[in-house]
Structures are given as structure tokens and as C-alpha cells.
Amino acid sequence: MFALRTRCRGAGTLAAGVVSVGLPALGGSIVTRRYGRTSRSHGRVVPSAVTAGMLLTGGYLMMIESDGAGRTAGTVVLAVGAPLALTLADRVFRILR
């Protein structure tokens, strides 16, 4: 296993984290809200984005810090877990119209 080393300072690392985790989580939550809307209810963006962000962070860390089975698990979390979490969070945090 290798240690993750960066030449970026704190602001650069924070910006990279927001771009790599925050934007996909936010985009996915907006898409699930828009296309999961019914005539009687719709999902909420923030709880879905937070749920997806937590799962995406774990998946990225497994891919970066692991090798072999851990990397495969990280790929599965990113490919299957995050969309599934977005869908479930959209259903759980619904608002009736």
C-alpha cells in the first residue's frame, strides 16, 4: 500500500475534494429529484446530496488507499452504491405537495 502524498496546500486539496465528491453528489441529487418527481410528491436535494457525498467519499478513499479487493469494493461502491443511495434518499426524504 502506498501513502497518498500531495504537493497541494490546504485550499487546493479542499477544492479538489469539493469538485470530486460534492459536484457529483449534488448533480445526482438534482437529477433524482427531477426525474423521481410525481404529481403528489418530490424529493429533497440536500439530504440526498449529503447521503451520496458520504458514500462517494468512502468509495474514493477505498479506491485511493486500498489495493486488490479494497479497490474493487471502492469501484462497486462508486458504481452501484452511490446511485442506489441517491434513489433511496430521494424516496425517504420526500415532500408531499
C-alpha positions in Angstrom: 0.0 0.0 0.0 1.2 3.5 -0.7 0.8 6.7 1.1 -1.1 9.5 -0.6 1.2 12.5 -0.9 0.3 15.8 -2.4 2.1 19.0 -3.2 -1.1 21.0 -2.9 -1.8 23.2 0.1 -4.9 23.1 2.1 -7.0 25.3 -0.2 -6.1 23.2 -3.3 -6.8 19.9 -1.6 -10.2 21.3 -0.3 -11.1 22.5 -3.8 -10.2 19.1 -5.3 -12.3 17.3 -2.7 -15.3 19.5 -3.3 -15.1 19.0 -7.1 -14.6 15.2 -6.9 -17.2 14.5 -4.3 -19.5 17.5 -3.9 -20.4 18.1 -7.5 -21.3 14.5 -8.4 -23.4 14.2 -5.2 -25.2 17.5 -5.9 -25.8 16.7 -9.6 -27.1 13.3 -8.8 -29.5 14.5 -6.2 -30.8 17.2 -8.6 -31.4 14.5 -11.2 -33.1 12.1 -8.9 -35.4 14.9 -7.6 -36.3 16.0 -11.1 -36.9 12.5 -12.6 -38.3 10.9 -9.4 -41.0 13.6 -9.1 -44.6 12.6 -9.1 -47.8 14.6 -9.2 -48.1 14.2 -5.4 -44.5 14.4 -4.1 -40.9 15.2 -4.8 -37.6 14.5 -3.1 -35.3 17.0 -1.4 -31.9 17.9 -2.8 -29.8 18.5 0.4 -30.4 15.2 2.2 -29.9 13.2 -1.0 -26.6 15.1 -1.7 -25.3 14.6 1.9 -26.1 10.8 1.7 -24.4 10.5 -1.7 -21.5 12.6 -0.6 -20.8 10.3 2.4 -20.9 7.2 0.2 -18.8 8.8 -2.6 -16.2 9.8 0.0 -15.9 6.3 1.3 -15.7 4.9 -2.3 -13.0 7.3 -3.3 -11.0 6.6 -0.2 -11.2 2.8 -0.7 -10.0 3.2 -4.3 -7.1 5.5 -3.4 -5.9 3.9 -0.2 -6.5 0.2 -0.9 -5.2 -2.4 -3.4 -6.8 -5.6 -4.7 -10.2 -6.3 -3.0 -10.4 -2.9 -1.4 -10.0 -1.2 -4.7 -12.7 -3.4 -6.2 -15.0 -2.7 -3.3 -14.4 1.1 -3.9 -15.3 0.7 -7.5 -18.5 -1.2 -6.6 -19.5 1.5 -4.1 -19.0 4.2 -6.7 -20.7 2.4 -9.5 -23.6 0.8 -7.6 -23.8 2.2 -4.1 -24.0 5.9 -4.8 -26.8 5.7 -7.4 -28.7 3.4 -5.1 -28.2 5.7 -2.1 -29.4 8.6 -4.1 -32.6 6.8 -5.1 -33.3 5.6 -1.6 -32.6 9.0 -0.1 -34.9 10.6 -2.6 -37.7 8.2 -1.6 -37.1 8.5 2.2 -36.9 12.4 2.3 -40.0 13.1 0.2 -42.2 16.1 0.5 -45.9 15.9 -0.3 -47.4 18.6 -2.5 
